[in-house]
Amino acid sequence: FGATTMPPWRREATYRSKYGYAINIFWSSEIEKPFSVEKTVHDAIKKYRVKGLTRGDSTEWYKIDCDEFVSFVRAIIEAK
């Protein structure tokens, strides 16, 4: 999970180039203040964060059902 101000396809390509592996974008949404929403979501779901490194690319990986996660993020967006 991560926020960006660039188009999702460009974020995907940048991620692949930086970390050396491909990702699939499951869902995206254009919102105002994406980094504020990102921080709120990261803080709220930290118990689902994949353990290991706590910086770099690993901070964006969570083990949570995708549909449940999207519903959760949508609720946060609507509340802001």
NORGI-V580434 format. One record per residue. N is the residue number from 0. RES is the residue in one small letter. OMEGA is omega in whole degrees, -180 to 180 (* if undefined). Layout:
N_RES_OMEGA, N_RES_OMEGA
This chain:
0_f_177, 1_g_178, 2_a_178, 3_t_173, 4_t_179, 5_m_177, 6_p_-178, 7_p_-179, 8_w_179, 9_r_177, 10_r_179, 11_e_-180, 12_a_179, 13_t_179, 14_y_180, 15_r_-180, 16_s_-176, 17_k_-173, 18_y_174, 19_g_175, 20_y_-176, 21_a_173, 22_i_174, 23_n_178, 24_i_-179, 25_f_-177, 26_w_174, 27_s_180, 28_s_177, 29_e_-177, 30_i_173, 31_e_178, 32_k_-176, 33_p_-177, 34_f_174, 35_s_178, 36_v_179, 37_e_-179, 38_k_179, 39_t_180, 40_v_179, 41_h_-179, 42_d_-176, 43_a_-176, 44_i_-176, 45_k_179, 46_k_179, 47_y_-177, 48_r_176, 49_v_-177, 50_k_-179, 51_g_178, 52_l_179, 53_t_175, 54_r_-178, 55_g_-174, 56_d_-175, 57_s_-179, 58_t_-180, 59_e_-177, 60_w_-179, 61_y_176, 62_k_-178, 63_i_178, 64_d_-175, 65_c_-179, 66_d_177, 67_e_-180, 68_f_-180, 69_v_178, 70_s_179, 71_f_-180, 72_v_178, 73_r_179, 74_a_178, 75_i_179, 76_i_-179, 77_e_-180, 78_a_-177, 79_k_*
